[in-house]
Amino acid sequence: MNAEFNTQKEFYDNGYQASRLGIFGFPDLKIVDYNLATKNKKILNVGGGNGADVWFLAKENEVYLIDGSQVAVKQAQTHNIKAQVADVSNYLAFEDGDFDIVILKDILEHIYNPFFLLQEARRVLKDDGYLIISLPNHFYLPFRLRILFGGNFIWKSLLHNHKKDFEEWDYMHIRFFTWKGVKKMLTHADLKIEKGYWDFGTLAHYSDPLMYENAFKMNNKKISTKRQYIMYKVLIPCYKIFNFIFPKKIRSFIVSTCPSLWCAGFYIKVKKK
């Protein structure tokens, strides 16, 4: 096992062990397009960690998860998720057309052959199902400026700073995607984009205040970390004011014209052609 893998594994294992989440975890409602009534779906979360983003779906749906961390898998299993330790860069051990929803969130940038995993995800997806794909954009405007002035590709934003745990020689992201490249990869995989979730910077997903607010409400409004306190008591109220002044629909339209520059990540809903 190489040093880079050990560094990455330690980073995630420590994160899962330190996480303090309620029974519903950190729900990502974008996975079901904000439809809380989603039922009787078969869902696969690939490289999904402890599955905190899909715990809320496990009661009314059949949720599977694969990840390389035993710590994460054990946590997922306690939330009615059929989780197993597996190498996500190999063949997915499921039948063709087995799932209604396949989730590839923040995993493609970690593996040497992301196109192969994308093809596998397409294979196990039902013809009328869809993929949820999330990828960091290391080339959005602030990152470009940082690189221009001598910075590197290691992710650093308001709420996420990989520089504390990684150096350039052991960084866990090994593939870096542009919006043009993502669209080309999907075309070659015979997939089409049905919807994009756009906002400025990390608001589209990584620092999406609505995710924190949903977690706050669904987990009985319990605050267990300093980060949660800042989000719930400071940033979410500020976001609501910002959203009133500059509505999200307008922001989404502006960002959609050039996601490469304005959005810190590509969060998309994808279907078979």
Backbone hydrogen bonds in HBPLUS format (Angstrom, degrees):
<---DONOR---> <-ACCEPTOR-->    atom                        ^
c    i                          cat <-CA-CA->   ^        H-A-AA   ^      H-
h    n   atom  resd res      DA  || num        DHA   H-A  angle D-A-AA Bond
n    s   type  num  typ     dist DA aas  dist angle  dist       angle   num
A0006-ASN N   A0002-ASN O   3.14 MM   4  6.46 160.3  2.18 150.2 155.9     1
A0007-THR N   A0003-ALA O   2.94 MM   4  6.18 157.5  1.99 151.9 157.3     2
A0008-GLN N   A0004-GLU O   3.05 MM   4  6.31 162.4  2.09 150.9 155.2     3
A0009-LYS N   A0005-PHE O   2.80 MM   4  5.97 166.5  1.82 156.5 160.6     4
A0010-GLU N   A0006-ASN O   2.91 MM   4  6.00 162.6  1.94 148.2 153.1     5
A0011-PHE N   A0007-THR O   3.02 MM   4  6.16 152.6  2.10 142.2 150.0     6
A0012-TYR N   A0008-GLN O   3.07 MM   4  6.40 162.6  2.10 155.6 158.0     7
A0013-ASP N   A0009-LYS O   2.84 MM   4  5.95 170.3  1.85 157.7 161.1     8
A0014-ASN N   A0010-GLU O   2.99 MM   4  5.90 163.6  2.02 143.9 148.8     9
A0015-GLY N   A0011-PHE O   3.19 MM   4  6.29 148.7  2.29 134.1 142.9    10
A0016-TYR N   A0012-TYR O   2.87 MM   4  6.16 159.3  1.91 159.4 163.8    11
A0017-GLN N   A0013-ASP O   2.96 MM   4  6.13 161.4  1.99 150.1 155.4    12
A0018-ALA N   A0014-ASN O   3.03 MM   4  6.10 141.5  2.18 139.9 149.5    13
A0019-SER N   A0015-GLY O   3.07 MM   4  6.08 120.7  2.44 137.1 150.8    14
A0019-SER N   A0016-TYR O   3.31 MM   3  5.17 145.5  2.43  94.6 104.2    15
A0025-GLY N   A0022-GLY O   3.01 MM   3  5.18 160.4  2.05 108.9 115.1    16
A0026-PHE N   A0052-ALA O   2.97 MM  26  5.21 145.4  2.09 109.2 119.8    17
A0028-ASP N   A0053-ASP O   3.22 MM  25  5.04 166.5  2.24 130.3 126.2    18
A0031-ILE N   A0028-ASP O   3.22 MM   3  6.02 159.2  2.26 118.6 123.0    19
A0032-VAL N   A0029-LEU O   3.17 MM   3  5.67 142.1  2.32 109.6 117.6    20
A0034-TYR N   A0029-LEU O   2.69 MM   5  4.65 171.5  1.70 142.8 140.8    21
A0033-ASP N   A0030-LYS O   3.02 MM   3  4.47 166.0  2.04 100.5 102.1    22
A0035-ASN N   A0032-VAL O   3.00 MM   3  5.45 152.2  2.08 112.9 121.3    23
A0038-THR N   A0035-ASN O   3.23 MM   3  5.85 156.7  2.28 120.7 121.3    24
A0040-ASN N   A0060-GLU O   2.83 MM  20  6.11 156.7  1.88 164.1 156.2    25
A0062-GLU N   A0041-LYS O   2.90 MM  21  6.15 153.8  1.97 157.6 165.8    26
A0100-ASP N   A0042-LYS O   2.81 MM  58  5.33 146.7  1.92 142.1 153.3    27
A0101-ILE N   A0042-LYS O   3.30 MM  59  6.62 159.5  2.35 149.8 151.3    28
A0043-ILE N   A0062-GLU O   2.87 MM  19  6.17 164.1  1.90 155.5 160.5    29
A0064-TYR N   A0043-ILE O   2.71 MM  21  6.00 167.6  1.73 163.1 167.4    30
A0044-LEU N   A0101-ILE O   2.90 MM  57  6.33 160.0  1.94 156.7 163.2    31
A0103-ILE N   A0044-LEU O   2.75 MM  59  6.11 163.5  1.77 166.3 170.9    32
A0045-ASN N   A0064-TYR O   2.88 MM  19  6.16 157.5  1.93 139.5 146.2    33
A0066-ILE N   A0045-ASN O   3.13 MM  21  6.56 156.1  2.19 158.4 160.3    34
A0046-VAL N   A0103-ILE O   2.97 MM  57  5.91 161.7  2.00 156.6 159.9    35
A0047-GLY N   A0066-ILE O   2.70 MM  19  5.62 136.2  1.89 146.4 160.5    36
A0051-GLY N   A0048-GLY O   2.98 MM   3  5.28 154.1  2.04 136.7 136.7    37
A0054-VAL N   A0051-GLY O   2.83 MM   3  5.44 162.2  1.86 123.3 129.2    38
A0057-LEU N   A0054-VAL O   2.91 MM   3  5.26 152.9  1.99 110.5 119.3    39
A0058-ALA N   A0055-TRP O   3.16 MM   3  5.32 149.8  2.26 105.2 113.7    40
A0061-ASN N   A0057-LEU O   3.10 MM   4  5.85 122.6  2.44 149.2 164.7    41
A0082-LYS N   A0063-VAL O   2.92 MM  19  6.20 162.7  1.95 166.4 161.3    42
A0065-LEU N   A0082-LYS O   3.08 MM  17  6.15 152.6  2.16 132.6 129.3    43
A0084-GLN N   A0065-LEU O   2.97 MM  19  6.46 144.5  2.10 149.6 159.8    44
A0067-ASP N   A0084-GLN O   3.27 MM  17  6.72 150.2  2.36 149.8 157.2    45
A0086-ALA N   A0067-ASP O   3.01 MM  19  5.59 152.7  2.09 123.1 131.7    46
A0073-VAL N   A0069-SER O   3.03 MM   4  6.26 163.5  2.06 148.5 153.1    47
A0074-LYS N   A0070-GLN O   3.01 MM   4  6.13 161.5  2.04 148.8 152.8    48
A0075-GLN N   A0071-VAL O   3.25 MM   4  6.51 152.8  2.33 142.2 149.2    49
A0076-ALA N   A0072-ALA O   2.95 MM   4  6.25 158.8  1.99 153.0 159.2    50
A0077-GLN N   A0073-VAL O   2.97 MM   4  6.19 155.1  2.03 150.8 157.1    51
A0078-THR N   A0075-GLN O   3.19 MM   3  5.45 139.9  2.36 102.3 112.8    52
A0079-HIS N   A0076-ALA O   2.96 MM   3  5.43 161.4  2.00 116.5 121.5    53
A0083-ALA N   A0081-ILE O   2.99 MM   2  5.59 120.1  2.36 109.9  93.3    54
A0090-ASN N   A0087-ASP O   3.13 MM   3  5.84 170.4  2.14 122.0 124.6    55
A0094-PHE N   A0092-LEU O   2.78 MM   2  5.62 141.7  1.93 102.7  92.7    56
A0097-GLY N   A0123-ARG O   2.88 MM  26  6.22 165.0  1.91 141.3 144.2    57
A0098-ASP N   A0124-VAL O   2.77 MM  26  5.18 117.3  2.17 110.9 123.7    58
A0099-PHE N   A0124-VAL O   2.87 MM  25  6.13 157.5  1.92 160.0 167.4    59
A0126-LYS N   A0099-PHE O   2.79 MM  27  5.59 161.4  1.82 163.5 157.0    60
A0130-TYR N   A0100-ASP O   3.02 MM  30  6.54 150.6  2.11 152.1 156.9    61
A0102-VAL N   A0130-TYR O   3.16 MM  28  6.60 155.9  2.22 147.2 153.8    62
A0132-ILE N   A0102-VAL O   2.91 MM  30  6.34 155.5  1.97 154.0 159.5    63
A0104-LEU N   A0132-ILE O   2.70 MM  28  5.93 177.6  1.70 177.4 177.7    64
A0134-SER N   A0104-LEU O   3.10 MM  30  6.48 159.0  2.15 138.7 137.3    65
A0106-ASP N   A0134-SER O   2.85 MM  28  5.38 158.8  1.89 130.2 136.7    66
A0110-HIS N   A0107-ILE O   2.94 MM   3  5.40 160.7  1.98 116.9 123.3    67
A0174-ILE N   A0109-GLU O   2.84 MM  65  5.92 155.7  1.90 167.0 174.0    68
A0175-ARG N   A0109-GLU O   3.14 MM  66  4.59 145.7  2.26 133.8 132.6    69
A0116-PHE N   A0113-ASN O   3.21 MM   3  5.60 128.9  2.49 106.2 117.4    70
A0118-LEU N   A0114-PRO O   2.95 MM   4  6.20 154.8  2.01 148.4 156.0    71
A0119-GLN N   A0115-PHE O   2.93 MM   4  6.19 152.9  2.01 146.5 153.5    72
A0120-GLU N   A0116-PHE O   2.94 MM   4  6.25 154.0  2.01 148.1 155.5    73
A0121-ALA N   A0117-LEU O   2.85 MM   4  6.10 156.6  1.91 150.2 156.4    74
A0122-ARG N   A0118-LEU O   2.99 MM   4  6.23 151.2  2.07 143.3 151.1    75
A0123-ARG N   A0119-GLN O   2.92 MM   4  6.18 148.7  2.02 143.1 152.1    76
A0124-VAL N   A0120-GLU O   3.10 MM   4  6.43 156.8  2.16 154.5 157.9    77
A0125-LEU N   A0122-ARG O   3.24 MM   3  5.12 152.9  2.31  99.1 107.0    78
A0129-GLY N   A0126-LYS O   2.98 MM   3  4.86 162.8  2.01 105.9 110.3    79
A0131-LEU N   A0270-VAL O   2.67 MM 139  4.91 166.4  1.69 151.6 156.2    80
A0270-VAL N   A0131-LEU O   2.80 MM 139  4.91 167.9  1.81 147.9 151.7    81
A0133-ILE N   A0268-ILE O   2.96 MM 135  5.38 171.8  1.97 160.3 163.0    82
A0268-ILE N   A0133-ILE O   2.87 MM 135  5.38 163.8  1.89 160.1 164.5    83
A0135-LEU N   A0266-PHE O   2.96 MM 131  5.13 145.2  2.08 129.7 140.8    84
A0266-PHE N   A0135-LEU O   2.74 MM 131  5.13 157.2  1.79 154.1 161.0    85
A0137-ASN N   A0264-ALA O   2.80 MM 127  4.95 166.9  1.81 129.4 124.8    86
A0143-PHE N   A0140-TYR O   2.85 MM   3  5.55 122.9  2.19 126.3 140.7    87
A0144-ARG N   A0140-TYR O   3.02 MM   4  6.11 154.2  2.09 146.3 153.2    88
A0141-LEU N   A0261-LEU O   2.84 MM 120  4.83 166.8  1.86 127.9 132.0    89
A0145-LEU N   A0141-LEU O   3.00 MM   4  6.28 158.5  2.05 156.5 161.8    90
A0146-ARG N   A0142-PRO O   3.00 MM   4  6.21 151.1  2.09 140.3 148.4    91
A0147-ILE N   A0143-PHE O   2.91 MM   4  6.18 158.4  1.96 151.5 156.5    92
A0148-LEU N   A0144-ARG O   2.86 MM   4  6.06 153.8  1.93 145.6 153.6    93
A0149-PHE N   A0145-LEU O   3.14 MM   4  6.39 142.2  2.29 141.9 150.1    94
A0151-GLY N   A0146-ARG O   2.73 MM   5  5.03 150.2  1.81 146.4 141.5    95
A0150-GLY N   A0147-ILE O   3.03 MM   3  5.15 152.5  2.11 116.2 113.5    96
A0162-HIS N   A0155-TRP O   2.88 MM   7  5.45 151.7  1.96 151.7 161.1    97
A0157-SER N   A0160-HIS O   2.63 MM   3  5.14 158.9  1.67 155.0 161.8    98
A0165-ASP N   A0162-HIS O   3.03 MM   3  5.57 150.6  2.12 113.5 121.4    99
A0166-PHE N   A0162-HIS O   3.01 MM   4  6.04 140.0  2.17 156.5 168.8   100
A0170-ASP N   A0167-GLU O   3.19 MM   3  5.53 158.2  2.24 109.6 116.0   101
A0182-VAL N   A0178-THR O   2.91 MM   4  6.19 154.1  1.97 151.1 157.9   102
A0183-LYS N   A0179-TRP O   3.10 MM   4  6.32 167.7  2.11 150.8 153.2   103
A0184-LYS N   A0180-LYS O   3.07 MM   4  6.27 153.8  2.14 143.7 151.2   104
A0185-MET N   A0181-GLY O   2.89 MM   4  6.07 158.8  1.93 149.6 155.1   105
A0186-LEU N   A0182-VAL O   2.99 MM   4  6.24 160.3  2.03 153.3 158.1   106
A0187-THR N   A0183-LYS O   3.03 MM   4  6.20 153.5  2.10 142.6 149.8   107
A0188-HIS N   A0184-LYS O   3.04 MM   4  6.32 158.5  2.09 149.9 154.9   108
A0189-ALA N   A0185-MET O   3.05 MM   4  6.28 134.4  2.26 138.1 150.7   109
A0189-ALA N   A0186-LEU O   3.12 MM   3  4.94 126.5  2.42  90.2 104.7   110
A0191-LEU N   A0186-LEU O   2.88 MM   5  5.07 159.4  1.92 150.4 151.9   111
A0190-ASP N   A0187-THR O   3.06 MM   3  5.08 159.2  2.10 105.8 110.2   112
A0273-LYS N   A0190-ASP O   3.26 MM  83  5.81 157.6  2.32 139.3 134.2   113
A0192-LYS N   A0271-LYS O   2.83 MM  79  5.46 163.0  1.86 160.3 165.4   114
A0271-LYS N   A0192-LYS O   2.90 MM  79  5.46 162.4  1.93 161.0 164.4   115
A0194-GLU N   A0269-LYS O   2.78 MM  75  5.56 162.0  1.81 152.7 158.0   116
A0195-LYS N   A0269-LYS O   3.27 MM  74  5.08 157.5  2.33 137.1 137.5   117
A0269-LYS N   A0195-LYS O   2.80 MM  74  5.08 165.1  1.83 154.0 157.5   118
A0197-TYR N   A0267-TYR O   2.92 MM  70  5.56 168.5  1.93 170.4 170.6   119
A0203-LEU N   A0200-PHE O   3.09 MM   3  5.82 150.4  2.18 146.0 146.8   120
A0201-GLY N   A0262-TRP O   2.79 MM  61  6.00 154.4  1.85 160.6 157.1   121
A0264-ALA N   A0201-GLY O   2.82 MM  63  4.62 166.1  1.84 120.5 118.3   122
A0205-HIS N   A0202-THR O   3.27 MM   3  5.88 143.7  2.40 112.4 119.6   123
A0207-SER N   A0202-THR O   2.76 MM   5  5.17 165.1  1.78 145.8 141.0   124
A0208-ASP N   A0205-HIS O   3.13 MM   3  4.77 169.6  2.14 109.4 107.7   125
A0211-MET N   A0208-ASP O   3.06 MM   3  5.58 135.7  2.26 112.8 123.3   126
A0213-GLU N   A0209-PRO O   2.85 MM   4  6.12 157.5  1.90 150.7 157.9   127
A0214-ASN N   A0210-LEU O   2.80 MM   4  5.93 160.2  1.84 146.6 151.7   128
A0215-ALA N   A0211-MET O   3.00 MM   4  6.13 157.2  2.05 141.7 148.1   129
A0216-PHE N   A0212-TYR O   2.89 MM   4  6.06 153.5  1.96 145.0 152.7   130
A0217-LYS N   A0213-GLU O   2.96 MM   4  6.23 159.7  2.00 151.4 155.6   131
A0218-MET N   A0214-ASN O   2.86 MM   4  5.94 173.2  1.86 156.0 158.3   132
A0219-ASN N   A0215-ALA O   3.00 MM   4  5.80 141.1  2.16 139.2 147.7   133
A0221-LYS N   A0216-PHE O   2.61 MM   5  4.60 136.2  1.79 170.8 172.2   134
A0220-ASN N   A0217-LYS O   3.29 MM   3  5.53 137.1  2.49 118.5 114.6   135
A0229-TYR N   A0225-THR O   3.04 MM   4  6.37 155.6  2.10 147.0 153.9   136
A0230-ILE N   A0226-LYS O   3.00 MM   4  6.31 159.8  2.05 151.7 156.0   137
A0231-MET N   A0227-ARG O   3.01 MM   4  6.27 159.8  2.05 147.9 153.6   138
A0232-TYR N   A0228-GLN O   2.83 MM   4  5.97 178.9  1.83 161.8 161.9   139
A0233-LYS N   A0229-TYR O   2.91 MM   4  5.69 162.4  1.94 147.5 153.3   140
A0234-VAL N   A0230-ILE O   2.99 MM   4  5.24 141.2  2.14 127.5 136.3   141
A0235-LEU N   A0230-ILE O   2.97 MM   5  6.35 162.2  2.00 152.9 158.4   142
A0236-ILE N   A0231-MET O   2.82 MM   5  5.77 158.0  1.87 164.7 164.7   143
A0238-CYS N   A0234-VAL O   3.20 MM   4  6.38 158.2  2.25 146.5 153.1   144
A0239-TYR N   A0235-LEU O   2.73 MM   4  5.92 150.5  1.82 149.8 159.0   145
A0240-LYS N   A0236-ILE O   2.99 MM   4  6.26 153.1  2.07 152.5 158.4   146
A0241-ILE N   A0237-PRO O   3.26 MM   4  6.57 152.5  2.34 144.0 150.3   147
A0242-PHE N   A0238-CYS O   2.93 MM   4  6.19 162.1  1.96 149.7 155.2   148
A0243-ASN N   A0239-TYR O   2.71 MM   4  5.89 153.2  1.78 151.5 159.4   149
A0244-PHE N   A0240-LYS O   3.06 MM   4  6.20 140.9  2.22 135.1 144.4   150
A0244-PHE N   A0241-ILE O   3.17 MM   3  5.13 124.5  2.49  93.4 107.4   151
A0245-ILE N   A0241-ILE O   3.06 MM   4  6.38 156.6  2.12 150.4 156.2   152
A0246-PHE N   A0242-PHE O   2.77 MM   4  5.84 160.2  1.81 151.9 158.4   153
A0250-ILE N   A0247-PRO O   3.11 MM   3  5.57 126.2  2.41 107.5 119.7   154
A0251-ARG N   A0247-PRO O   3.12 MM   4  6.49 161.3  2.16 149.9 155.6   155
A0252-SER N   A0248-LYS O   2.72 MM   4  5.89 165.8  1.74 160.7 164.1   156
A0253-PHE N   A0249-LYS O   3.13 MM   4  6.25 154.4  2.20 137.6 144.0   157
A0254-ILE N   A0250-ILE O   3.05 MM   4  6.32 164.3  2.08 152.2 156.0   158
A0255-VAL N   A0251-ARG O   2.90 MM   4  6.12 172.1  1.91 160.4 162.2   159
A0256-SER N   A0252-SER O   2.92 MM   4  5.95 152.4  1.99 144.2 151.9   160
A0257-THR N   A0254-ILE O   3.21 MM   3  5.61 149.5  2.31 105.9 114.4   161
A0258-CYS N   A0255-VAL O   3.01 MM   3  5.58 149.9  2.10 114.5 122.8   162
A0261-LEU N   A0258-CYS O   3.12 MM   3  5.88 145.1  2.25 120.5 127.3   163
A0262-TRP N   A0258-CYS O   3.29 MM   4  6.49 167.5  2.31 155.5 159.2   164
A0263-CYS N   A0259-PRO O   3.07 MM   4  5.03 159.9  2.11 134.0 136.4   165
